[in-house]
Amino acid sequence: MRIVFMGTPDFAVPSLKILVENGYNVVGVITATDKWGGRGNKKLIQSAVKQYAEGVGIKVLQPKNLKAADFQEELRSLQADLQVVVAFRMLPESVWDMPPLGTFNLHGSILPKFRGAAPIHWAVIRGERETGVTTFFIRHEIDTGDVLLRKTLPIGPDETTGEVHDRMMVLGAEAVLETVQKIESKDYILETQDHQLATKAPKLFSEMCEIDFNQPTDIVHNFIRGLSPYPAAWTNYQDVKLKIYRSARPETGTILGEPGSLHTDQKSYLHIATQDGYISVLDLQLQGRRPMSIQDFLNGFTFDI
């Protein structure tokens, strides 16, 4: 079976790697174009998937336009039986409908919940205790195709999106391998998604990440960990952006003051009042400084409160 793999970030690498290491014939990889980055935008940065693919000698294509005739001709020349998509952009029908066995996608939620670009973030923000991965055949509407396989993953009460992401990479790779095996052996039953149960997980932008301390403590805590480490929840301190990466919820329901007010001993802790209590800031970053723990931060900074 000839496979074309489509993906870009580090999240996709274990899924490609597990196929290669299990002897599958990955005849090509489609990934994002190289981008200038680093200090002064002077370094050409390759995607994590490209770096792995070139390291194991797989042909790499980096189209700017997935609808371009020359790209589709080159893709067709790979004669793929199956296409596997992990953390890539939307495909035109002319691409996903090309291989005879179809094109399946790995999605970072238990579909139909959290359809969209940021499923891990929104699962943590919403305080879900469980998430997982789903593989499904791609169809016209995003994340709506018939399901091949689901695998679940617990979410700890204080886990960040970054921590869930790293565990999900491994689970996702296992799901990709199992799905390919099922398709190869024709041992699968498709499940139509119940669209009435669908929830959305839209892309997150910085302006959406400002913390509302008028919310209950649990909601504020989940919001902070759900946006950590990127794009990061933030608040303003004297007109400067203060990012909070990690927080803790006290066991008591002590009310410290007006929601959003700061309380600190200037040595070891920073508490911020919420609607029904407060959160304790553990890791943070003031604009113009590096991220650090609250203890390290207070060693060199004094809040004016």
N, C-alpha and C positions, 0 to 999 in steps of 0.2 A: 504494500500500500504506500503510495506516494503522498506526502503531507507537506503543505505549505503552512507555516506558522506566522501569525501576525501579532505583534506586540511591541512595546517600547520601553516601559520603565523596569526597575528592578523587580517589581511584583511579578512580572511575566517570565523572568529568567528561570526560576525553578520548574515552571511548566514546560518550557522548551528543553531544559536540561534533562528532565525525567524521561521525555520521549527519546532523546538521543541515547541516553544511557540504557534504555530498554530495547535498543536495536531498531527503532522505527526510522524509516527512510524519510528524513526531513530534507526535501529537495530545494527549499528556499525559505527565506525569512523576509517578511515585509515589515519595515520599521520606519520611524520618523526620520526626517532629514537631520543632518548634523547642524548644530546651532552654536553660535559664538557665545561664550560665557566666561566665567572666571573673572579675575581682577582686570578691570578695564575692557571687558569683553574681547580679550585678545586670544583666547584659547578656544579651539574648535572642539566641541564636546559631542561625542558619539553616544547614542542611546545604550543603556545597559544590555539590551537584547542584541544590538549589533556587535558589541564587544564580545559577548559570549559566542555568537554565531560565527564570527570571523575566526575566533580562537579554535573552533572545531571544524573549520573549513566548509561552512555552509554558505551558499550563495545568498547575498543580501541585496534587496531592492529597496530604494528609498524614494518613492514617488512623492512629488509635491501635490499632484492631482490624481486621485484614484480613478477618475473618469477618463483620463487621458488615453487615447487610442494606443500610443506606443507602450505605455505601462501595461495595459490590459493584454496587449499582444505578447509581451514578454512573460506576463503571468500565465497566460494560456500555454505558452511554450513549455512551462514546467510540468504540464500534464498531471496536476495534482488530482488525486482521488478524493481528498478531504482537506478542508482548511480549518485551522484551529485559531481562534481569536482570544487573546488575553490582554486586556488593558490597551486597546487600540481605538482609533476613531471610528465613527460610523462608516459603514461600507455601502456603496451603491449596489443596487440589485444585480447589476451586470458583473460585479465581483463576487458577492456572496452566493450567487446562483450558478457560478461557473463549474465547480467540481461535481462529479456524478453522485458522490456520497454526501454532498452538502457542506455547509459551513456551520460550526458550532462555536458558541461564545462561553467563556467562563465569567460569571458575574459574582461580585462579592456580597451577596445577600441570599436569603431564602425567598426567592421569587414566588409570588408577585410583590412581596414587600420590598420597599426601597429600590424602585426602578430609577435609574438615572446615574449621574456622573460621580456621586459621592456616597455610595451606600454604606461604607464602613463608618464614615463620619456621622451620618444621620442615625444609624443604629445606636451609636454610643450617646449622641446628643439626646436621643429619645429615652435613654435609660433602659434599653433592651437588655435582657439577661442572656439572650442567645442570638447568634447570627449564623452565618455559614456561607456556603458557595452553591451556585447552581450552574449547571451546563444546559444549554438549550440551543436548538437550531435557530439561526437568525432568520427573521422575517422582516416585513416592511417597518412596522412600528417598533421603536426601541424597547428592548428587554421584554418583548411580549411573546416570543416564540415558544414552541412546544418543548417541555422540559424533558431532558434525558436523565439527569442525576442531580440529587441534592446531598450535601453533607453539612452537618451542623457543628457549631463551635460556640462554647460558652463565653460570655463576656463578664469579667470580674467587675465588682462594684467600683473599683478605683482604676481600672485599666484605661489607658489612653488609646486613641485611634491608632497611633503609631505602634503600640504593642499588639493590638489586635491585628493590624495589617501584617506584622512580621509573622505571626502564627498562621494567619490566613494564607500567606504565600505557600506554606508547606502543604496545608490542606488542599489548596487550589490545585497544586501540582498533582497530588494524588487523585483528585477528581478528574483532571484532564487525562491522565493515563488510563484510569478506569473507563472513562467515556470512550476513548479511542478503542480500547479493547472491546467494549460492548458493540460499537459500530462495526468493527472488523469482523466480529463473530455474528453480527446481526441479532444479538441477544439483548434487546431493549424494547421497552414499551413506552411510547411517548405519552406525556400527560399535558393536556391543555390547561393553561393557566386560568384561574378564576379572576377575571379582570375586576370584578367588584371588590376584591380584597386588596387591590393594588394600592401602594403608597408611593410617594415620590421622594427622591433623594437628589435634588438639583445641585448643580455646581455651586460652590461657596466662594463668595467674594469678600474682600476685607471689610467692606461697609456692613456686611451681614454679621460680622464677628464681634461687634461691640457688646460687652456684657451688660445685661440689665439686672442690677442688684435689687430691683423691686420684686424680683421673682423669689420663690422659696429656695432655701439652701440647696436641696437636692437638684433642682433644675439648674441652678447656677453651677454647681459642681459638675454635673453631666455636660453642660455646655462647654466648660473649660477643658475637660478631658476629651470631649468629642472633637475639639479643634486642635488638639495637641498631637504632634508638634507643628503641623501646618494646616491651615494658614494662621492659626493661633488666635485665641480669644484675647481681647484687649479692653482696656479702659483708659481714660485720660487722667493724668496727674499733672496739674499745672500746665495744661495745654500741650503736654508731651505724651505720646502713646506709651502705655505700660502693658506689655504682653504678659499673660499668665499662662504657664505651661502645665502646672500641676498644683492641685489644691487638696485639702483634707476637710472633712466635715466633722465638727466636734460632736461628741455624744450628747452634750447638753443643749438645750434650746435657749441659751442665754441671748438676750437682745442687747446689743452693744450700742445701738444708736440708729440714726437715720440710715436707710439702705444706701450703700456706697461709701459710707464714712470709713476712714482708715483708723486702725488702732494698733499701736506697736510699742514695744519697749526699746526700740532702736538698736537692739542687740541680737535678738534671737527669733522674733516672730513678727508677722504682719497679718492682722485679721481685718477682713472687710465685711461690714454689716450687710445682711440680706433682709428680705421681708420678715423672716421668722427666726433669724439667728445670725450666723456668720460663717464665712469660709476662712480657712487658714491657708495663706499662700505659701507654697513650698518651693516652686521654681518660677522664675520670672525674668523679664528683660526690659529694661528701660531703653527707650529709643536712643541710639547712639552708643549703647553698651552691649556687651556680650551676654548671652543667657547664663544664669547662675542660680545657685540655691539662695534661699532667703538669708541664711546665715552669712554666706560670702558677700551677698549684696549689701547687707547692713554693716559689714566691716568697713565699707568705703562710702556709704551713703546715709544721710539722715533725712527722714521725711519731715517736711514742714507741716505739722498738724497741731 
